[in-house]
Amino acid sequence: MPEICRFFGIIIRMFFDEHDPPHFHAEYQGNKAVFDFTGNIMKGSLHSKTATRLVREWIDLRLNKLEEDWELARAGKEIKKIAPLE
């Protein structure tokens, strides 16, 4: 699963050939969650309110890039890295 971003110990990944709705996988300190592009957790938990808040902030700032990567992944094309929070 390609890594598209890493910030503050949070790893963001997106699978190729994924199913709808658009989503990505986040990992923080061994805990995993699947987020949709509105910031809702579809599965799992990061077990950290701060990490979850940071992921949601990242989504708000990078939504267009996430949507572009989703379309690339669905088309079987190479996913691009997305800028982290700083």
DRENLUMKE-70211 format. One record per atom (N, C-alpha, C): x, y, z. Coordinates in pm, whole numbers, plus 50000, padded with zeros to 5 digits. Each point is the difference from the previous one (the first is absolute). Example, Ala and Ser with C-alpha at 12.3 -4.5 7.8 and 13.67 -1.06 7.14 Angstrom:
2
513194943150780 499115011950000 500905012050000 499655010549928 500825011950006 499235010950073 
// end
This chain:
86
500864988350000 499145011750000 500905012350000 499915008449899 500875011749991 499765010250111 501105004950054 499955010750099 499925013249925 499005008150034 499865012949931 500425011750087 500104997950132 500405011050087 500404994650137 500855007850067 500424996750137 500235013250074 499385001450117 500195012150081 499694996950146 500795005750087 499834998650146 499774985550043 500684990749935 499874985950035 498804993049939 499235007249919 498824994549935 500384996049858 499624988049960 500294995249865 498674998849925 499955005949880 498804999649917 500304991449878 499114990349972 500184991149885 498694999049922 500154996749871 498834997849917 500264987749913 499034991049997 500104987949919 499655003049854 500564991949910 499534999749862 498794990949997 499155001649900 498824991649981 499104999750124 499815011550061 499155000950119 498535001049960 499164998050097 498555000649984 499515013750046 498845003949954 499375012450047 499464997850140 499815010150080 500265014149971 501505003150009 500405011449943 501415004050007 500485000550145 501184994350023 500534999550136 501504997549997 500625001050118 501424996750014 500204993650136 501184994350019 500354993150123 501035008350075 499775001950129 500945007550084 500494990950112 501265001950037 500584992250109 500765009350092 499824997850130 500705007950101 500334990950117 501284998550029 500484991750110 499394986049999 499924994249881 499484986349987 498504998949993 499285011050021 498555000149990 499605004449860 498964993749947 499615002649862 498535004049990 499745009249906 498645004349973 499855002949852 498774998549952 499675003349862 499115012450006 500435010549928 499275012649997 499395002249862 498765005349997 499495004749872 500505014249979 499675006049889 500575013149967 499295011550072 498974996950080 499385010350084 500564999850141 500894990250028 500614998950132 499334990150093 498944993449952 499354989850081 500874987450004 500044993650115 500724987450012 499034988849962 500384992649897 499174989149949 500284986950072 501234998650049 500404987650065 501225002850086 500094993650115 501175001050086 500055012850082 501185002750056 500215011850083 501505002550012 500375012650004 501405003550024 500305000550149 498974998950084 500135000250146 500725012550050 499845010849925 500585012950039 499125011049942 499415008150088 499175011149954 500845010149922 501245001950043 500885009549932 500344995149859 500384987449987 500344994549868 498785000549908 498854996650053 498775000549920 499715014249954 500165009750089 499795014149965 500985004449892 501254995750012 501015003749900 499694993949863 499534987749998 499614993849873 498855007849938 499035003850080 498855007649947 500435013649949 500925006550069 500535012849953 500724998149866 500784989449990 500724996949876 499024997949885 498914992750026 498974997949897 499465013449951 499655008850093 499445013049963 500955007949909 501294999150029 500995007649923 500394993349868 499804987049989 500514992549885 498924992349924 498755003750017 498894992549941 500154998449849 500355010549929 500134999149854 501064989949961 501124999950070 501084990449970 499564985750033 499264998350108 499484986750035 499084994849890 499125008749952 499084996049894 500764996449872 501055007649969 500824996949883 500664986250016 500564997450118 500644987050024 498984988749992 498805002350050 498974989649994 499734996349854 499855010049914 499744997449859 501184992849934 501225003850035 501184993149948 500004985450043 499744997650128 499994986350053 498934991749931 498835005649981 498904992749935 500344996549856 500825008649937 500404997649861 501244991149991 500524995850116 501194991450002 501285007549969 499965013250019 501185008349972 500755003150130 501205005149985 500855003150115 499415011450083 499904997650130 499505010050093 501125009750035 499635012650017 500995010350031 500085002550150 501165004150047 500175004050140 499215012950023 499485001550121 499265012050039 500755006650114 500065013249998 500755007550101 499464997350141 500904999150096 499584997850139 499565012950068 499464998650119 499815011650087 501365004350049 500175012650022 501285005150051 499795008250124 
// end
